[in-house]
Amino acid sequence: MAAIRVALLRGVNVGGRNRLSMGDLRRSMLDLGFERVETYIQSGNVIFGTDEADDDSVAGLIEDAIARDHGLTVSVIVRAVDDLRAATASNPFTRDEDDHAKLLVVFLADEAAPAAVAELEPERFVPDRFAVIGREIFCHYPSGSGRSKMTIDYFERILDSRATARNMRTLSKLVDRIDAAS
């Protein structure tokens, strides 16, 4: 039986840019041979089954299919279900914030090098704050993330890794959908 994975696309259907129908995305993923393909909301969250164990290879296949089928260059981060569960359980800011829309998890394509993490400037973003744990960056935006200078672009530039982010509400819903289908 194929293992369940989640593909997290960066920057689709945001502000009128990178328009991608979730139905078209599902068809592209099915054409790649993935099983039980299901999307969640329009921001590019795809639950699917695959026998391929290398998440980076799977992400590359999806990126290539999106470029070929839809003419879009989109970063894709793939995680196993247990990785999503761990990210929702280990967020260090959940005890301080009840509004899960103000808590984001930035998923990095690669684990950040310690020297690069040391270059990050947490004091630059106060009252916003973050914690880098493995391949995730946990972010707390007490006033919301809309106008914050603590952006995915900042993390990508300093850590030299592709990334995408989801709020805790979306991550919890993804895990709930997977659990309900199991």
N, C-alpha and C positions, 0 to 999 in steps of 0.2 A: 504494500500500500504506500502511496506517495506521501512524503512528509509535507506538512502544511507550512507554508512560508507566507510572508507578507512583503509586498513591494510597496515602498513609499516613494512617490514621485515628487520631485521638487519643482514648484512653481507652475503647475498646470491650473488653468482656469482661475487665475488670480489677476484682478484688475483688467480683465479683458485680454490678457496675454496668454499665449500658449493654450489656445482653446482645444480641448480634447474631450470628445464625448466618451463617457464611461462605457457605453455600448461598443463603440469602436475599439476602445482599449481592451475590453473583454475579448472581442473577436481576434485581435492581434495576439493576445496571450494564448487563446485556444489554438490558433494557427501554429504557435510555437510548440504545441503538444502539452501544455500545462493542463491540469485537471481541476475540476470544481472551482472555476474562476468566478470570483464574486468581488464586486467593487463596493466601497462604502464611501458615501458622500462624493462630491464632485472634485475634491482636492487631490485625487490620485492615490487612493489606498486600495490595494488589491490583495485579497486573500486567495491563495491558490495552492494546488498540490503539485509536487515535482519529486522525481527520483534523484535529481541532480543535487549533490551535497555541497558544492562550492557556491556560496551565495554571491561572490563577486562575478563568477561566470554567468550565473542566472541574471544578475543585474545588467551585465553587458549585453546579453541576448535581448533583454527587454528594451534597453536603450536603443539598440540597433533596429529592432522591430518598429519602435515608435518613430525613429528617423525615417526608415524606409516607407512605412505605411502612412505616416501622417505628416512628414516633413518637419518634425520638431526635434530640437536637441534638448533633451531633458535628462537630468541626473536621476538615477534610480538607486535606492539603498534597499537591500533585501535583508530581512531578519527572520530567524526562526521564531516560532510562537513563544518558546521559553525565553528568548531574548526580550520580547515585548513584555512578558509577565515580569521578568526581572527588572526591567526599566520602570514599570508601574509600581513595583513593590519597593524599589530602592531609592526612590526620589527623596532626597534629604529635606525638601521644602514642604512636603505635604502636611507635616504637623503644624506649619506656620501659616498655611493658606488654605481656606476652605473652597475658594473659587478656582476650580481646576482649569478654567480658561486662562488664568494668570500663571499657570505652571506649564512650561514647555520642555520637551525633551528634544535635543538636537542629536540626530543620529549621524555619526561620522562614518564615512566609507572605510576609514582605517583608524586604528588606535593611534592617538596622538603621541608623539615622542615627548618624553619628559622635558627636554630642553625647550621645545615649542610651547608646552603648557606653561613653563616658567615665564615665557614672554607675554602671556595674557595679563591684562591689567584690571583686576576686579574693582579696584577703587575708582576707576574711571567711570563706572556705570551706576554708582550708588544713587538711588536705593535699589536698583536692579542688582541681582546677584546670580552667580552661577557656580557650579561644581562639576569638574571633569572627573568622570569615573569610567575607566575603560574606553569603550567606543561611543559613549554617550556624554552629553553635556546637559546637566539639569539646570534649568533657568527659572528664576522667579521674577516676575514683573508685577510688583504691587500696584502700579497704576495702569497696567496693561502694556502690551508689547508694541502697540501701533506707532508710537513716537519715540520709542527707545533707540538709543545709539548702539545697544548691545544686539547686534544682528547676526544672522547666519553668515552673511558675507564677511563680517569681522572674524568669526571663528574659522571660516574656510581659509582666509588669507593668512592668519597667524599660524594655524595648525597644518596648513598645506594638505587639506583633505576636503573632498566633496562632502556635502552635508544636506540634510533636510530636517525639518522640525514638525512636531505635532504637539498639540496641547494634551494634557492628561485626560481630558474628557474624551477626546477622539481615541486615544490609546486604550482607555478603559472599554469603550464601545467596541473597538476591534477585538479585544480579548474576549469580551462577552459574546460577540457573534461567533467567534471560533469555538468557544466552549459550548454554546448552544447547538452548534452543528455537529459536535463530536458525540 
